[in-house]
């Protein structure tokens, strides 16, 4: 992901400060929405967002969001796990390169989620 997009995530979400996103620019909006939902998990509980991101990357054509959650409230982990899984599934239909509607493509040596245009130019 381009540095300017990562910076936008870091400016909006404090828990993204030390994270390097190992995926294409097309998943920026998915990540922003995922981070916003994570933030909303903490808000009603009156807790500071203390999730620690281990890694964000593409793996087998899908968005992977690896993290550690708060020990203050054990329900947080389950909720964030559901959120991460939801966005992993969404990434299967969003082009990793440009953000257009895409599909999981496994007919080459590298499995990727791409739209027709990005697939043809890859």
C-alpha positions as CSV (number, residue, x, y, z in Angstrom):
1,X,0.0,0.0,0.0
2,X,1.3,3.5,-0.8
3,X,2.8,5.4,2.1
4,X,0.2,8.2,1.8
5,X,-2.7,5.8,2.2
6,X,-1.0,4.2,5.2
7,X,-0.5,7.6,6.7
8,X,-4.2,8.4,6.4
9,X,-5.0,5.2,8.3
10,X,-2.4,6.1,11.0
11,X,-3.8,9.6,11.3
12,X,-7.3,8.3,11.7
13,X,-6.6,5.3,13.9
14,X,-4.0,5.5,16.7
15,X,-3.7,1.7,16.8
16,X,-2.4,1.7,13.2
17,X,0.8,3.7,14.1
18,X,3.4,0.9,13.8
19,X,1.7,-1.0,11.1
20,X,3.0,-1.7,7.5
21,X,0.2,-2.7,5.2
22,X,1.5,-5.5,2.9
23,X,-1.3,-5.3,0.4
24,X,-2.4,-3.2,-2.6
25,X,-4.0,0.3,-2.6
26,X,-7.4,-1.1,-3.6
27,X,-8.0,-2.5,-0.2
28,X,-7.5,0.9,1.6
29,X,-11.2,1.5,2.0
30,X,-11.8,-2.0,3.3
31,X,-9.1,-1.5,5.9
32,X,-10.5,1.9,6.8
33,X,-14.0,0.4,7.4
34,X,-12.5,-2.5,9.3
35,X,-10.6,-0.1,11.6
36,X,-13.7,2.1,12.1
37,X,-15.7,-1.0,13.2
38,X,-12.9,-2.1,15.6
39,X,-13.0,1.4,17.1
40,X,-16.8,1.1,17.6
41,X,-16.4,-2.1,19.5
42,X,-14.6,-0.2,22.3
43,X,-16.7,2.9,22.4
44,X,-19.9,1.6,24.2
45,X,-17.7,-0.2,26.7
46,X,-15.9,3.1,27.6
47,X,-12.5,1.5,26.9
48,X,-9.5,2.9,25.1
49,X,-8.8,1.1,21.9
50,X,-5.8,-1.1,22.8
51,X,-5.8,-3.6,20.0
52,X,-2.2,-4.4,18.8
53,X,-1.9,-5.1,15.1
54,X,0.6,-7.8,14.3
55,X,0.4,-7.8,10.5
56,X,-1.9,-6.7,7.7
57,X,-1.2,-8.5,4.4
58,X,-2.6,-10.3,1.4
59,X,-2.5,-14.1,1.6
60,X,-4.0,-16.4,-1.0
61,X,-5.7,-13.5,-2.6
62,X,-7.5,-12.3,0.6
63,X,-7.0,-9.6,3.2
64,X,-5.4,-10.9,6.4
65,X,-5.7,-8.9,9.6
66,X,-3.6,-10.3,12.4
67,X,-4.0,-8.8,15.9
68,X,-3.9,-9.2,19.6
69,X,-6.8,-7.8,21.7
70,X,-7.5,-6.4,25.1
71,X,-7.4,-8.5,28.2
72,X,-9.8,-6.0,29.9
73,X,-12.9,-7.4,28.2
74,X,-12.8,-11.0,26.9
75,X,-15.8,-10.4,24.6
76,X,-13.8,-7.9,22.5
77,X,-11.6,-10.7,20.9
78,X,-14.7,-12.6,19.6
79,X,-16.3,-9.4,18.2
80,X,-13.1,-8.3,16.4
81,X,-12.6,-11.8,15.1
82,X,-16.0,-11.6,13.4
83,X,-15.2,-8.2,12.0
84,X,-11.8,-9.4,10.6
85,X,-13.5,-12.4,9.1
86,X,-16.2,-10.3,7.5
87,X,-13.6,-8.0,5.8
88,X,-11.5,-11.0,4.7
89,X,-14.6,-12.3,2.9
90,X,-15.3,-8.8,1.4
91,X,-11.8,-8.7,0.0
92,X,-12.6,-11.6,-2.2
93,X,-14.8,-9.3,-4.3
94,X,-12.6,-6.1,-4.2
95,X,-9.7,-5.6,-6.6
96,X,-6.6,-5.4,-4.5
97,X,-5.0,-3.0,-6.9
98,X,-7.7,-0.4,-7.7
99,X,-10.7,-1.1,-5.4
100,X,-13.1,-1.9,-8.2
101,X,-15.3,-5.0,-8.2
102,X,-13.0,-8.0,-8.5
103,X,-12.9,-11.7,-8.1
104,X,-10.5,-14.2,-6.7
105,X,-8.2,-15.5,-9.4
106,X,-6.2,-18.6,-9.0
107,X,-5.4,-19.4,-12.6
108,X,-1.8,-18.3,-12.5
109,X,1.2,-18.9,-10.2
110,X,0.0,-16.2,-7.7
111,X,-3.6,-16.2,-6.2
112,X,-5.0,-12.6,-6.3
113,X,-8.2,-10.7,-6.2
114,X,-8.4,-8.5,-9.2
115,X,-10.8,-6.7,-11.5
116,X,-10.8,-7.6,-15.2
117,X,-8.7,-4.5,-16.1
118,X,-6.0,-5.1,-13.5
119,X,-6.0,-8.8,-14.3
120,X,-5.4,-8.1,-18.0
121,X,-2.6,-5.7,-17.3
122,X,-0.8,-7.9,-14.7
